Structure formats: structure tokens, C-alpha cells
């Protein structure tokens, strides 16, 4: 290979991209394929690091560091799980092989290494290369100085660069994969069957949220992207499946902040013959098992706070706490204006504060988020919710204004929502009709009246309790991340 010719090609080129393109052209002109079709590995990098000295390996990865000192040098390659040092020298490679390595291989390239495991004088596990093969040539360099991305915008838009340069990001995304695998395994071991339900839906139902709409050309109708899989999963229970779950995407056309994305992943499960107390116990056992499996502990740190999921979780009565804060029985209020008038008299909020809350339920929720949720730091079971908040939940037998529902909260974040399901079709229809009134009053998060769901309910449903949680928000707490964007590979950007 004529390296003088290469030097002429490179002379006068000023940018790294131009230089690398010239190297790619030179390789092709000399019959060398810069993008090979495969490489036979004997070990992953992680496996290679566990071998004894003297073991022969064939490993592959991306070059993330390289230093050449005359006729000897070191490089470091990595994959998603680990990195390893490689020594490259003229004692093992021929002159032409070494010149090829020096002149045509760069940081960012993928290489295959054949060699022997040994330890340097400083004790670092290293592969002594007797063959270096170029597998794929990088046309662009990695982020400057390889200290990771400082530009947050670039970090989210070009996640691959973040994963290459940031070990913490790789750890989080590997943890997400491990968590998802555990969820499936745990639920299946407890008798749940995984099912899939539609994302394109005819009615906005299953949660209180603004939907995304799309046009179905073949049917010539407007559909919405699901805001929750709840309705379809309960219809599956109606069909005779006693325990079902789904892990999938949902879409809510609402604001973006550190705890919310418009496209996110949920897990929902439903069990026939359970009530919400069964789900409290099951979720507590599930979370402890999940944390132990993924993190090795039930005590985690989030923003300087130690959260102990291993001890008994405190229980707080939502309705009793609201009565205590407001100083009156808010459940006695029949309309939004009546509740707002009484709240304003307490001095806790002004009419201006509450003007965006268009329904009775949204006023209650506004107060809760600012006076209760923010103060719950340790894992807490919040239960006994007002019926106006969730039209799909079962009314309490002693007081129909309350629903048999709970949420688990920690550091002011809602980690799950669960309840005994409403299976009385007459009560369900009335609850849907109330939602339509709220929608007419301006509450754009109110649900539609889903006749298909009511028809299923009229055919008879067993007692059911369901639970749902967002994987992204749970990941934020588990891995002490500042935002849900940090636990999603490709968050939507402006």
C-alpha cells in the first residue's frame, strides 16, 4: 500500500471530516473494504476482562482512545457494557500492518482485535494485539476530548453520541432494559398473561388527558392515539382472562416538564377477583423485588434524599387530608363554582389561581398537587380519593362520593395509580355523562362516553382491580436522574 500517495491525498485538507473521507477513498482505491459485513468474535469485552492472563481472544468495539509512541502504543475499545485497553506494537505487527493502523485507523472507528490477555505493570487488563482489523470507518470524529456532551440539546438529539461518551447514560439505558425484562418475568411468574391492545382508538377514555388525533384515510374517520390501555384490558378480563398486563406506549398531548413527555411507556395490569387492597400488597412486593433485582437494594438516593422502600409504607387518607387542609367538607360541594367560592374564602388560593381549573375535579386536583403531593417524600400510599377524579373507579360501599383507589408517591412524584374497578354499567354510564358535562364546561382532559366499553360491561365483568405506572417516571427515581428525558433513548424535541 502506497502511503506516500495517502500523504499527498491528505495534504492541504483542513477539516477532520475531509481527512477521513480521503482515507475512505484511499482504502477503496486500494481494494480495502472500509465497511466489512461481519466479524467473528470469541468474547464480548466484558467476558474478555474476566479471562486469565494468556487467554486468546477475538473482540470488537469502537475506539474511544488512542496514543501512539513511535513503534508502540495503546488504544481503548468499548461496547455498551465495558471497555478494554489494547496494546499495539511492531513486535506483533508487520511494518505494513502497523503503518496501516497508524495512518488509516482513527478514534471512533470500529475495529476487530485478535490477541492475548495480559496485565500491564499498573495492573490494567490489556489485550496484546497480533492483528488489528478495520471493521467500519467513522467519517466524523467523536465529541471533543471525549469528555462527554456538554450541550444538553445535542445530548437528547444525538443520543448515540451521549451513549458513546457517557458511562452514566449507558448504565441507565441498560438498567431500563433490565427493569422491563424483570417486570415481564415477575408478572408472568404470578399468573399474569401479556396481551396487546390498540393504539388507534375511537374514544378518548382510560385517563384524564388531552389526546392526539389522527386521520384514518381508509375508514375516512378521525381516531385518537390511546392515552391509556385500561379500557381494552378490562374488556379482555370480561372475555375470561383473569390476569392480564401490557407494557406499551401511550400518548398525551400535554405540557413538557421534568416529569412529563407526550409519548411515554406504561405498564398496566388487571386481576379479576382482586380489590385495591390486594393491589397495594402486590405492588409493594413488586417494587421491593424490582429494586433488589435491578439495583441490589431497596434503599435508593434521589436528589440527596434517602428513600426506603423496604420498610412499611405510610398510608395517608386523601379525603381526610383535604378536609384537614381546607377546613370544610369539600365533598359536599356539587359544582365547581361552589367549591372555588369556599376555597377562596379560606385564603389558600385566589380565583385567579383557580381560573384554569374548569371542572370540580380539576379544582380538587389543583389543590391536592400543591398542598398534599409535594409534601410526600418517603414512599406513601395515598388512598380514599374523591369519586369525581376517576370515573372508571369503583365507588366505596360506605360513601359513594369516595372511590376505592390508591396511589404510591415518593419525593412528591406519583409512582403508580390503582383502584378497584367500576363494573356496574349504570354507575359507569352516569360517570361518563358527568365527564361529557365537564368537557362542555371547558375541561379538555375529560373522557368521552365509550359505548363499546359500556356494552362489554353490560355483558358482565367480575370484580377487578387494576394498576398502572409509568416506566419513565419510576426510572427517574430509581436512577436519580434529573428528568424523564434522561431515561428515554430518543425524547421528542422542538
C-alpha positions, 0 to 999 in steps of 0.5 A: 500500500502506497502511503506516500500517495495517502500523504499527498491525498491528505495534504492541504485538507483542513477539516477532520471530516475531509481527512477521513473521507480521503482515507475512505477513498484511499482504502477503496482505491486500494481494494480495502473494504472500509465497511466489512459485513461481519466479524467473528468474535470469541468474547464480548469485552466484558467476558474478555476482562474476566479471562486469565492472563494468556487467554486468546481472544477475538473482540470488537468495539469502537475506539474511544482512545488512542496514543501512539509512541513511535513503534508502540502504543495503546488504544481503548475499545468499548461496547455498551457494557465495558471497555478494554485497553489494547496494546499495539506494537511492531513486535506483533505487527508487520511494518505494513500492518502497523503503518496501516493502523497508524495512518488509516485507523482513527478514534471512533472507528470500529475495529476487530482485535485478535490477541492475548490477555495480559496485565500491564505493570499498573495492573490494567487488563490489556489485550496484546494485539497480533492483528488489528482489523478495520471493521467500519470507518467513522467519517466524523470524529467523536465529541471533543476530548471525549469528555462527554456532551456538554450541550444538553440539546445535542445530548437528547438529539444525538443520543448515540453520541451521549451513549458513546461518551457517557458511562452514566447514560449507558448504565441507565439505558441498560438498567431500563432494559433490565427493569422491563425484562424483570417486570415481564418475568415477575408478572408472568411468574404470578399468573399474569398473561401479556396481551396487546391492545390498540393504539388507534382508538375511537374514544378518548377514555382510560385517563384524564388527558388531552389526546392526539388525533389522527386521520384514518384515510381508509375508514375516512374517520378521525381516531385518537392515539390511546392515552391509556390501555385500561379500557381494552384490558378490562374488556379482555378480563370480561372475555375470561382472562383473569390476569392480564398486563401490557407494557406499551406506549401511550400518548398525551398531548400535554405540557413538557416538564421534568416529569412529563413527555407526550409519548411515554411507556406504561405498564398496566395490569388487571386481576379479576377477583382482586380489590385495591387492597390486594393491589397495594400488597402486590405492588409493594412486593413488586417494587421491593423485588424490582429494586433488589433485582435491578439495583441490589437494594431497596434503599435508593438516593434521589436528589440527596434524599434517602428513600426506603422502600423496604420498610412499611409504607405510610398510608395517608387518607386523601379525603381526610387530608383535604378536609384537614387542609381546607377546613370544610367538607369539600365533598359536599360541594356539587359544582365547581363554582361552589367549591372555588367560592369556599376555597377562596374564602379560606385564603389558600388560593385566589380565583385567579389561581383557580381560573384554569381549573374548569371542572370540580375535579380539576379544582380538587386536583389543583389543590391536592398537587400543591398542598398534599403531593409535594409534601410526600417524600418517603414512599406513601400510599395515598388512598380514599380519593374523591369519586369525581377524579376517576370515573372508571373507579369503583365507588366505596360501599360506605360513601359513594362520593369516595372511590376505592383507589390508591396511589404510591408517591415518593419525593412528591412524584406519583409512582403508580395509580390503582383502584378497584374497578367500576363494573356496574354499567349504570354507575359507569354510564352516569360517570361518563355523562358527568365527564361529557358535562365537564368537557362542555364546561371547558375541561379538555382532559375529560373522557368521552362516553365509550359505548363499546366499553359500556356494552362489554360491561353490560355483558358482565365483568367480575370484580377487578382491580387494576394498576398502572405506572409509568416506566419513565417516571419510576426510572427517574427515581430509581436512577436519580436522574434529573428528568424523564428525558434522561431515561428515554433513548430518543425524547421528542424535541422542538 
